[in-house]
């Protein structure tokens, strides 16, 4: 398949891949419609009457359309968007902010794909390439056992030579070592890869993984579904059809899963709206998604030991600003009326944006994380590798919300006190989150 030049100029990427270049069988359902915009700056980029219509829809609980989503993105009235999204967030989740105590575990960074945005992947024989032995994976997982760990989050490269049986064996050993810890493992892209290397169908693969201890898939591999963009950013064969097929299968087997979107690279707002509408339709069908997670695309500033910049989109892209991130959270919350939760993965947004996102539709801050290599192989922002339970509690309280510790299935583990009042907080110096 001709995927096009992954390093192509942004304008070429956006304009060259029209319907004539669309992959056979790609998702055709949603068409682009124009959004009414004004030249008058007082309306923040969107016609005042349209804003009133959109606000009425939100407050009356009317499902938003594709055109509505594009109009929301066209608005530069960030406080208005935040008010609408916060209204919806409070309807669903009140003033609670959920988190969990988890550890991310990446068994290997060796990958047969070379996705244009990815700084994590290495090829066999490269200096920084690694693959964990099963015993090493168990040892790393047990490092947080004393902090009442409730989840292991496992994603990996598409290793070209590791045998399929390695993966269920790892799960069995992890479950034996940490029987009370929820195993949330593998993207739909990985499961599709397992089909290739094992010769089994996804249903049989999921059955074997579940038997080995799998309790949830991860939501990665989604990136942007629209082929106009996807053909330029991914270098594997898992696209909307297979991603949705595998999550549909997982839901049919009782697994609950998250869904993600990688934003802020060469896509446009209409591609983000298309992305969430596909997910919304699949959620109408299965009801198996628990949370939506917008992931901020990262540039490479410091790229591990060899100094190589692997991000081939970097020269033609600018990372999403905090305002754009908040807008993306808000529009996602408003469009995904059937998703119970929206998460800010603080590692990819920073702590200040994470706090602000709680007023833009977000009600979940992920967890303690520990050593998230996929982002930290790209950034040099000073974002910590881990946040302990006390750090997360203080982060949430400082933003004015009530922390609630959850497990992976969103069962409540512990409900903490509501935040102290503004007057009480002003009585003594407060920590500032950078």
Secondary structure, DSSP 8 states (H G I E B T S, - for coil): -----TT--HHHHHHH--GGG--TT-------------S-GGGTTS-HHHHHHHHHHHHHT----HHHHHHHHH---HHHHHHHHHHHHHHHHTTEEEEE-EEEE-SB-B-S---TT-SS-B-TT-TT--B--HHHHHHHHHTTGGGT--EEEE-----SSS-THHHHHHHHHHHHH-TTSEEEE--HHHHHHHHHHH---HHHHHHHHHHHTEEE----S-S---HHHHHHH--SS--HHHHHHHHHHHHHTT--EEEEEEESSS--HHHHHHHHHHHHHHHHHH--EEEEEEEE----SS-TTT-----TTGGG-----HHHHHHHHHHHHHH-TT-SEEEE-HHHH-HHHHHHHTTTT--EEEE-B---HHHHTT--S---SB--HHHHHHHHHHTT-EEEEE-TT--EEEE------HHHHHTS------
